[in-house]
Amino acid sequence: MDAFYASIEQRDNPFYKGKPLVVGGSPQGRGGVVAAASYEARKFGIRSAMSSKQAVQLCKDLIIIRPRFDVYKEVSRKIRNIFHRYTDLVEPLSLDEAYLDVTEDKQQIGSAIEIAERIRKEIKDELQLTASAGISINKFVAKIASDINKPNGITFIGPSKIESFMEKLQVEKFFGVGKVTAAKMKTMGLYTGADLKKLSEAELIKHFGKSGKFFYKIVRGEDNRPVQPYRKAKSVGTEDTFPQDLTILEEMNEALDKIGQSVYDRLSRNQLKGRTVTLKIKYHDFKQITRSKSFTNPFCDLDIIVRTAKELLIATDLETQKIRLLGISLSNFNEPEPAKSHDEETDQLRLF
């Protein structure tokens, strides 16, 4: 979807159409953050995750709207219903993005391009929103293609064009390449897919670990990951960004009580039990850490979840830090293993 949250706000209030608008927190609050920016706002350099205060500095006429996640979720549900008219192989990535495998389409249209056009038209006609589509033979290339002609565009990259396309692609666009990895690549003289292609698989693994094997294949257009409509959850969690940074432990504990309740409700509805509680903290300077504790046996217990999160919080540096976001997740839905407590990165499913 194109500027999803912002586009819904512009759709629902004609006054906002054609104006620079962001969905996010107030610039008066120390924790105000941009969740989504309209294309009019993006012309001023405003992007998601930017502080609302900075966004206002870039555009003095900026309109800031508080999020309405219940509305966004309902619109997302309707969009997915449209997807399912054409295929049952739909893998949601977020509220506004999904992979579709249309190898065998329900309506026997026989053309992925035609299917994408029909889906975009139905979204426009029924929901008055625009969507962009990328079409190719695998997930990675289709994902990259979907960003090329935004907003309200469609891009097809056929088999014969994939390798040349990948060779021209900047390394920052590769899946799994963040700022740190991109910087490392550039110090090695690696700026594009063509540069990566010069290295052997062994060399890439040596410099980038397991990701090196993926880079070696993907630069050649090889991505055999299937579209998974029913992916097994790795973790279930909730996080909250606060209107003002938290500095008092009592306020933080109150926030963890609410977040923990949300996590517990999700787990209960899905009849899930896990063994690892993870606390996510983002500070006022956007530095982010996670702290985790694992137990021997799986559980779904509100008291354990909240109490463990609070214990992990107390073990961090609270005296000099201001907290803008807290999150709790439960993971490790596998067989029991020895208890342990350590720091680790986790895949967090953000729930609104």
C-alpha positions, -999 to +999 in steps of 0.1 A: +000+000+000+011+036-006+017+057+025-009+035+041-018+052+074-015+087+060-035+078+029-064+065+050-064+098+070-065+118+037-092+095+024-114+099+055-110+137+058-111+157+025-094+186+043-062+166+044-060+157+007-029+171-010-014+184+022+017+174+041+005+151+068+020+125+092+005+100+115+024+100+148+029+115+182+028+152+191+060+173+187+053+187+222+058+154+237+094+143+241+086+109+226+066+120+195+076+099+165+064+098+128+046+064+121+038+073+085+042+103+062+021+113+032+039+118-001+034+155+002+052+154+035+080+132+021+089+160-004+102+179+027+124+150+037+101+137+063+102+099+069+088+073+093+107+069+126+117+105+125+109+125+156+078+147+152+097+177+164+122+173+136+094+168+111+078+201+121+111+218+117+113+205+081+077+216+073+060+243+094+026+236+079+028+199+087-004+183+099+000+156+126-027+130+132-028+106+161-029+069+149-062+051+146-049+015+145-083+000+148-093+016+115-060+006+098-065-030+109-100-031+095-089-017+061-060-042+061-086-070+066-106-058+036-075-056+015-066-092+023-101-103+014-095-089-020-062-108-023-080-140-014-104-136-044-074-145-065-052-169-044-051-186-010-013-183-010-011-149+008+017-142+032+012-109+051+043-090+061+025-062+079-008-044+078+000-029+044+021-054+026+019-091+016+034-116-008+010-134-032+018-166-051-005-166-082+010-195-100-024-211-098-050-183-095-086-190-085-101-171-114-078-188-140-067-154-154-033-169-163-013-136-161+003-122-129+004-087-144-033-088-151-040-101-116-020-073-100-039-047-121-073-062-111-063-062-074-051-026-076-083-016-093-105-033-067-086-017-039-091+017-055-127+012-063-138-004-030-115+014-006-104+046-024-067+038-017-038+032-041-014+002-041+018-006-058+028-040-070+060-058-079+059-090-101+086-115-106+095-152-102+105-150-065+098-131-033+130-110-032+128-096-067+091-090-064+096-071-031+123-048-047+101-043-078+072-031-057+091-001-046+103+010-080+072+028-093+056+040-061+031+055-056+003+038-075+026+019-098+034-016-111+067-032-121+074-065-138+108-080-138+109-111-160+133-141-158+156-127-186+161-094-168+167-106-132+204-109-133+211-076-150+186-060-125+204-075-095+238-064-108+227-028-109+210-029-074+227-009-047+238-031-017+215-012+007+185-027-011+195-063-005+175-082+021+195-084+054+218-055+046+214-028+072+234+003+078+263-015+095+266-042+069+263-017+040+291+004+055+313-027+058+306-036+022+315-002+010+348-003+028+355-034+008+346-017-024+312-034-027+285-009-039+263-029-062+251-065-069+277-066-097+304-060-070+291-087-048+290-111-077+327-109-081+332-126-047+330-164-043+304-179-019+333-189+004+345-153+005+311-139+012+305-164+040+340-154+054+331-117+056+293-119+063+287-153+080+255-172+070+242-141+052+270-145+027+254-176+014+222-158+009+239-129-008+257-153-032+224-168-044+202-137-044+226-116-065+221-143-091+183-141-088+180-173-068+154-172-040+135-204-034+116-192-003+079-202-007+050-179+001+038-191+035+002-182+043+003-198+077+038-191+091+045-205+125+048-177+150+084-172+163+072-147+189+042-129+201+046-094+215+033-059+220+052-026+222+042+009+230+058+043+221+050+069+248+038+105+242+066+115+267+098+097+276+095+077+308+120+085+336+102+071+367+103+034+374+067+034+386+055+048+353+076+021+334+061-007+356+026+006+349+034+005+312+047-030+315+015-041+332-006-030+303+018-043+276+021-077+295-017-080+296-019-074+258+007-101+252-011-125+276-044-120+258-028-127+224-012-159+237-044-171+254-065-165+222-040-185+201-034-211+228+004-206+228+030-212+254+066-201+253+097-202+274+115-169+266+104-135+278+121-106+260+120-070+270+126-044+243+137-009+252+142+021+230+158+052+246+152+089+238+183+088+215+168+059+196+193+034+209+176+001+212+184-030+234+167-063+242+170-084+274+158-119+276+152-147+301+144-183+293+127-209+314+128-247+314+091-253+307+067-234+284+041-213+300+013-187+294+012-169+327+005-132+331+023-129+364+055-146+351+055-125+319+051-092+337+073-100+367+102-112+344+099-081+322+102-059+353+132-078+366+149-074+332+141-037+333+156-032+367+188-048+355+194-021+329+207+014+333+177+033+346+193+063+363+206+081+333+182+070+306+149+082+293+127+056+277+106+063+247+094+027+240+089-005+259+079-039+245+074-074+257+074-106+237+072-143+245+090-168+222+106-202+221+075-222+214+096-254+211+105-283+234+119-275+269+156-268+273+178-258+303+169-224+318+192-195+309+193-158+311+211-137+285+209-108+260+197-117+225+181-103+194+146-114+188+121-113+160+093-091+174+058-092+160+044-058+166+007-059+176-015-029+177 
